Amino acid sequence: MQESEIRGIGVSIPGEIDPASGICMQSPRFGWKNLPFAEMLAERVHLPVWIDDDANAFAVAQKLSGVGRDHPNFTALAIGAGFGCRL
């Protein structure tokens, strides 16, 4: 793969995320508060960076390519150190 083929990076983070601003409002797992994660990573890799809550990213992945792809209505429940649910 050539470097020019990479169009951006997506990162899922456990916690409260503002995807529009790229800010991790809080992540108790990492101890982060109001961290401009997307901007910080974008400055290092020189590519666009998008972030989202890990439960939401899990649900999107399952809807696009996983067990939810053949269902018009789909809910994903992620249980681990915390839990999240997305419709």
ABEGO torsion letter per residue (X at the ends): XBAAABAEBBBBBBEBBBAAAGBBABBAAAGBBGBBAAAAAAAAAGBBBBBBBAAAAAAAAAAAABAAAABABBBBBBBBABBBBBX
